[in-house]
Amino acid sequence: MAIDCVNHDYYLLKGDKILALIRRIFKNSTEFRHDSLKYAARFAPFIPFIGGRPDLSEKLKCRITFKDRSCPLYLSSPIILAAGANKTASRISDFANLVFGGITVGTATRNFREGNPHRPRLGFLEEDRSIYNSMGLNNDGIEMISKRVDAQLTYAHKAGMSVGISVAETPGLISDDIKLKDVLESFAIAYKAADYVEINVSCPNTGENRIDLDTRFTELLFSEIMNFRKTQCPRKAVYAKLSPDMSEHQLISTLDILSRYGVNGVVLGNTFPSRKIGELPMFSKYEDLKSLRADGDKGGISGRPLYQNTFWMVQTVKSRYPEMSVIACGGIDQGCKIYDLLRLGADAVQCYSVVAFRWMPAHAMRRELSLALKKDGFAALSEMQSKE
Ligand SMILES: Cc1cc2nc3c(=O)[nH]c(=O)nc-3n(C[C@H](O)[C@H](O)[C@H](O)COP(=O)(O)O)c2cc1C
């Protein structure tokens, strides 16, 4: 059955208007605003009308299985909090209070990084319900992040979440050998701790050449990663996170490589390079991305305008690589979008920008997803997935 791409909207409720007010109040401290999500997650159960607690009911439970028998991923719902929202991997289980079914922490590099030096590195485009950022992979380094994940994984599982670690190459490395060694070391450390590992080959914020545009290095990298994984027990899922600005030809060439080496899945996709803002259906213009100017215009756009492209990528990949696990990411802010993407064959979705624009977004999207399932006669998500 053909599924149309509809950018489903939502009504602005009281909580969403409160969030808009908070964004206005903190308009000069956008990074603080961004960072405050962890406090919302921590205190959600204690704030009377938020009522945030993990939701372990059966209705939206989701299990991602893999053809090569990698360990399945168990999620209390198909809504995963995307990389970037919890870069430090601190207090992971708190995010179950916001009813996320999983979380990707990081992105982590081999060592601690401050990220880009200019401030602010983040801005909101209100009219587009969009965020632009050029954080530049600020993180505590893979050893620290993996140690934190390791210590918290059992709690996260009890709260209904699977935990992935996102890793990327250290920006600025020149030689392929050193780059390869760097990513492999980070991967090996992350692999021990996480339920799945996401290789971020598409960060537009560091100004270095992106790996996913270099077919030769992509092939080298994933052949080494998957060779390493063959030596490991248990076998855990490996995802590649790709950029949303790829042409169909680039996307297919990359997927050919990933499927050849047995990579389990793809996250589609990362932030959209801000230089190409004109390709997105947006009111904002390149000139509006003021804070990125200071750092040579590196950066990416996230949020609602990415959705049509996300839909297209998922459709393209699932129609040609049905065995590949797909996690859709980009502009997902409404439960009906999740429903449509799951029907296209995505196993789950990731989202991030929506937390800045919708009050308790995973609660709201769960409600919308449940209604969409009910409307089509499904009592539970598993029922729909077994029929599709
Ligand atoms: C402030 C910010 C920081 C981000 N940091 C990362 C990151 O470290 N690693 C990564 O893979 N993606 C990162 N992303 C991209 C998101 O994970 C996601 O792919 C993108 O925002 C599209 O999803 P969305 O439209 O739901 O926000 C970041 C996004 C934002 C807005």
The ligand as an SDF file (V2000), in Angstrom:
LIG
                    3D

 31 33  0  0  0  0  0  0  0  0999 V2000
   22.3280   20.8150   19.4380 C   0  0  0  0  0  0  0  0  0  0  0  0
   22.4460   19.5580   18.6480 C   0  0  0  0  0  0  0  0  0  0  0  0
   23.5130   18.7230   18.8660 C   0  0  0  0  0  0  0  0  0  0  0  0
   23.6370   17.5490   18.1240 C   0  0  0  0  0  0  0  0  0  0  0  0
   24.7030   16.7220   18.3570 N   0  0  0  0  0  0  0  0  0  0  0  0
   24.8020   15.5640   17.6720 C   0  0  0  0  0  0  0  0  0  0  0  0
   25.8640   14.6780   17.9240 C   0  0  0  0  0  0  0  0  0  0  0  0
   26.7240   14.9080   18.7760 O   0  0  0  0  0  0  0  0  0  0  0  0
   25.9240   13.5290   17.1960 N   0  0  0  0  0  0  0  0  0  0  0  0
   24.9960   13.2050   16.2430 C   0  0  0  0  0  0  0  0  0  0  0  0
   25.0890   12.1410   15.6260 O   0  0  0  0  0  0  0  0  0  0  0  0
   23.9640   14.0320   16.0070 N   0  0  0  0  0  0  0  0  0  0  0  0
   23.8460   15.1940   16.6870 C   0  0  0  0  0  0  0  0  0  0  0  0
   22.7940   16.0280   16.4410 N   0  0  0  0  0  0  0  0  0  0  0  0
   21.8130   15.6500   15.3830 C   0  0  0  0  0  0  0  0  0  0  0  0
   20.5990   14.9250   15.9540 C   0  0  0  0  0  0  0  0  0  0  0  0
   20.9660   13.7240   16.5730 O   0  0  0  0  0  0  0  0  0  0  0  0
   19.5880   14.6220   14.8370 C   0  0  0  0  0  0  0  0  0  0  0  0
   20.1940   13.7680   13.9100 O   0  0  0  0  0  0  0  0  0  0  0  0
   19.1180   15.8600   14.1140 C   0  0  0  0  0  0  0  0  0  0  0  0
   18.9230   16.9200   15.0170 O   0  0  0  0  0  0  0  0  0  0  0  0
   17.8190   15.6090   13.3380 C   0  0  0  0  0  0  0  0  0  0  0  0
   16.7890   15.2260   14.2030 O   0  0  0  0  0  0  0  0  0  0  0  0
   15.6690   16.2550   14.7450 P   0  0  0  0  0  0  0  0  0  0  0  0
   15.0970   16.9340   13.5570 O   0  0  0  0  0  0  0  0  0  0  0  0
   14.6900   15.4130   15.4790 O   0  0  0  0  0  0  0  0  0  0  0  0
   16.3640   17.1890   15.6500 O   0  0  0  0  0  0  0  0  0  0  0  0
   22.6530   17.2040   17.1600 C   0  0  0  0  0  0  0  0  0  0  0  0
   21.5640   18.0570   16.9580 C   0  0  0  0  0  0  0  0  0  0  0  0
   21.4440   19.2260   17.6920 C   0  0  0  0  0  0  0  0  0  0  0  0
   20.2550   20.1140   17.4520 C   0  0  0  0  0  0  0  0  0  0  0  0
  1  2  1  0
  2  3  1  0
  2 30  2  0
  3  4  2  0
  4  5  1  0
  4 28  1  0
  5  6  2  0
  6  7  1  0
  6 13  1  0
  7  8  2  0
  7  9  1  0
  9 10  1  0
 10 11  2  0
 10 12  1  0
 12 13  2  0
 13 14  1  0
 14 15  1  0
 14 28  1  0
 15 16  1  0
 16 17  1  0
 16 18  1  0
 18 19  1  0
 18 20  1  0
 20 21  1  0
 20 22  1  0
 22 23  1  0
 23 24  1  0
 24 25  2  0
 24 26  1  0
 24 27  1  0
 28 29  2  0
 29 30  1  0
 30 31  1  0
M  END
$$$$
